[in-house]
Amino acid sequence: MQNSAILDDEVVKELQDVMGQDFQMLVDSFHRDGTQRLAALQAAQAAGDQEVLRRQAHSFKGSSGNLGAVQVFELCMQLESLAREGELGQAPDLLARLQTAFERACTALRKV
C-alpha cells in the first residue's frame, strides 16, 4: 500500500486501470462531493439531527470506500454507528478527524 492509513493502493490502481485519463475527474468529483457532505454532516451535528447525520455518513462512507480512501471510510463508519445509536457526544471530534482525513485522502489521490 502506498500509505495504508490513507489509501488502499489496490482499489486506487484498479480504478486507474478502469478510468484511465478520467481518473482525476473522479478524484475532483470526490473532492466536491466530500466537501458538500462534510458541510451537511457538520450542520446535522450542530442541529442534533442524528438521522441526517447517519444518512450523510453512510453515503460518504460508500464513496470513500469506492475510491479507496480507507481512513475516511472508517471514520464515516464510526459516525454512522454513533448516529444510529443516538450517541452524538463524540461526533464533533470525529468530524474534525474526518475533515483532516478527507484532506489527506484528496491530496494523496491527486498525487497518484
Protein Blocks (a to p, Z undefined) as FASTA:
>chain_A
ZZlmlmcfklmmmmmmmnmmmlmmmmmmmmmmmmmmmmmmmmmmmnopaklmmmmmmmmm
mmmmmnopaklmmmmmmmmmmmmnopaklmmmmmmmmmmmmmmmmmmmmmZZ
